[in-house]
Amino acid sequence: METLTAPKAEVKKDVDFLPLNGTDYVEFFVGNAKQAAHYYQSAFGFEPIAYAGLETGVRDCASYVLQQDKIRLVLTASLHPDSEIAEHVKKHGDGVKVIALWVDDATRAFEETVKRGAKPFVIPKAEKDEFGEVVRSGIHTFGETVHVFVERKNYHGVFLPGYKPYRSLRKTEPVGFRYVDHMVGNVGWNEMNTWVKFYEDVMGFKNILSFDDKDISTEYSALMSKVMSNGNGRIKFPINEPAEGKKKSQVEEYLDFYHSQGVQHIALATDNIIETVSALRSRGVEFLTVPASYYDTVLDRVGHIDEDLAPLRDLGILIDRDDEGYLLQIFSKPVEDRPTLFYEIIQRKGAKSFGKGNFKALFEAIEREQELRGTL
Ligand code: FE2
């Protein structure tokens, strides 16, 4: 029996103890959910599908659920000053509270992660209505952010028990978002490896890519990043920490204004970035721009691409290539008053990487914005 011990442990190590089907929803705590919902509908093309609040018997908060293909956003605001939601908004401004992960067994997801050291947020709880049952559980991650595990295989309602279908008077015009490609967390000085270890040990993720300050530094500022992925690759969380530079890095600026670690950007995938970004821009979404000279040499770096360069240049879309293909990407300016959360729009044409070839141009664009804000 002794001889079986080592191989047995090896085999066990490769079993995914936390199988994840995808991102279930992303919940923001905001100051005014009704108005935020209007923004995400009118600017980003998300369709409002469900609501919970005073009219549905919820007394302490209001939540709007918006959807575009596989992406579901929940916008929640407090109705009273003394609440976790109100405290969160006071401290962080509008920001991501919950990264919810779709699982087949929320009880097991909770037990497996807590057994490995996760701090419980919600113990497994079944919620029911006439459309069935949802089981949710949750654990803490960086800052005040949490992961909620959602088991909805026995549920056929619009979102979750307690939510009622909601229709906006406004017709929704989607912009072509398909799914959440990745979500990035900003953590504090020397904390990146702590959180890398958390995702490895507690959630069974693997570090699939690393960038150090030599990859990601400009004349002024620097950061380090490690990309964590779950077993099937559907969930990817790059983790950033600031690095020493001549001036303040973008991660430090985030930490100063979010007042803790938290979600820096959400990357949304599209199958046609030119159409998606054209629509977003026409609705007033602001993007970072790179100097026109970027486009003079980009094709020398990335080789042939299917798209015409002119619309990419006009829209400020960036291009990068890795061994498996290329990708097109662009970054929004922060979508709230504080320089905290922003969006990345990404179209992958084979590439599985994150646009390392664009880091310098991109970070110089961010520094120009920081200069305007007086935070460089
Ligand atoms: Fe990204």
Boltz pocket constraint, residues with backbone or C-beta under 6 A from the ligand:
constraints:
  - pocket:
      binder: B
      contacts: [[A, 182], [A, 184], [A, 265], [A, 267], [A, 344], [A, 354]]
      max_distance: 6.0
